[in-house]
Amino acid sequence: MAIAINNTFPRLLPLRLPKVCVAVTGSDATELVDKAEAAVRDSGFLEFRLDYLSRPASAASKIKNFTELHPQVFSVATCRRKAGGGRFQGSVAAQLQILSRAANSGCQLVDVELETAERAKPAALQKLRTRAALILSYHDFRSSKKLEGILERMARVPADFYKIVTTATTLSDNVTMMKFLEQHSDRHSLIGLCMGEQGIISRVLGLRAGSVFTFASANPGEETGPGQVTAQELRSTYRIENLDAATRVYGVAGDPIAHSLSPIIMNTALRRENVNGVYVALHAKSLADLMACVREIPIHGLSITMPYKEAILEHLDNTDSHTAQIGACNTVVRAQDGKLYGFNTDTSGIVRPLEQRLSLPAAKVLVLGAGGAARAAVFGLKERGSEVYILNRTLAASQKLARAARARFIKRADLKKFTSFDVIVNATSVGMGNSKDAPLSDNEINARFLFEMIYDPPETRLIQMARARGVEVIPGIEMLVQQAARQFEIWTGKPAPLDEMLRVARLAMQERTARKAWAKAAGKKK
Ligand code: NAP
């Protein structure tokens, strides 16, 4: 027997439900239940998305077998209509009948969207509610507005849970959702979150704000809503079941941000060092929006990436002299008094891997590029006493940087006059993504070490050419991890678990490269 729900104890149900409900889909009942069997290994709470089935009415007996086999598992039956973001196209009566059968098959909860509930006969809804707890749901696929008004409208329909899912078009929409949850969760059992890439904050911090539970996908690629993350990510990366009022929030802010490896690297470090903190990717379309979130959530530490490393400076209360000199900040700390301080840890990202391999005071280093990353390299290396040469496509930029850092600039045509460097640092963007270009030609790579800042792809054309010439390569992932390690130290005052951070970063990169290769191969087959 599945755990029974009846009207004698629906008030206790929110306390007993696990915090993450895993949405399970399938094109037929067999696939649906097979996926449920896989999900149930790690989850005690599932949502059967019956509207994804080609014949939603056909699943009852298979669901019954499943619930009898797993009496400890809680399950929600959902048969969402197309207008509500689902796939069901039948009548309201047919929808309620499917849900009723699912309830009879052991699903302890059923989800009915507000629009259906308003069209259904109240008696039919209440009859359904005698068999299963009713989640009344509302979805807004465009915005996160008028949440109070929506709840008022929903509260006219008696239900056990009120679920409000909106869309975040700004980071601040998450703040709106979380404040709403904080204000109303003592009167209603609420489930609230924002969809979309920008809604990740509400998915991670919604429970802390008062959402009874949240939703996750079973596997990558099986999302039932925009921006949904996997249950595994919510549990292991974000540790959402452990977040509490004292949890400090950190994040990486940029535009775009979806492919950032920082959340996996930083959350791994926070977990490994037992820091009560969580780190999220913040897709900031404007700095004003980001800064509002920093104040309201509040956010205790930020990694800043493209395109905000320079523009963030005017929003800070202070920076160290090194950061001011470079003119770019990649790390923000919120002090206890609420003031924001900026640092640049890209320098550590460059200097630390080099110091592990050679003596910098005596080193002759060629830096390719004169942008933000090159500035961090040039100032950092000069500070360590290296002899630094700058080569950049735009001569004026290399001259300006050389003047500011008391380094030397060289023209490409003069490169052949130099027999050799100890290190060549590629701080240009040449070779990124799918590009097969390199900033130097084969016979210009005369050095003991090549430090390639680019980490995606892990093997650039420049790296391949360097290896072929017997030059030792320092890959960009080391810079990424070392600058993150320094951020971790600044934020937490603890030494960073460097090896573990490097391990997960490499693994994530390998998985990404494998996924790309798989997608390319699948594309060719079509
Ligand atoms: P940026 O400020 O935009 O500077 C880009 C630099 O690349 C400029 O010097 C630019 O020269 C040069 N460049 C661009 N296209 C070129 C081309 N076709 N031929 C020759 N030179 C070209 O960028 P950034 O923030 O400094 O980043 C530079 C690289 O470092 C990027 O690949 C970035 O991903 C990488 N990076 C890695 C890490 C890490 O953790 N591993 C951290 C930061 C940055 P002009 O002045 O002539 O335009």
Residues whose N, C-alpha, C, O or C-beta is under 5 A from the ligand:
A	BS01	NAP	G369 A370 G371 G372 A373 A374 N392 R393 T394 A397 A427 T428 S429 V430 M432 M453 I454 Y455 G476 M479 L480
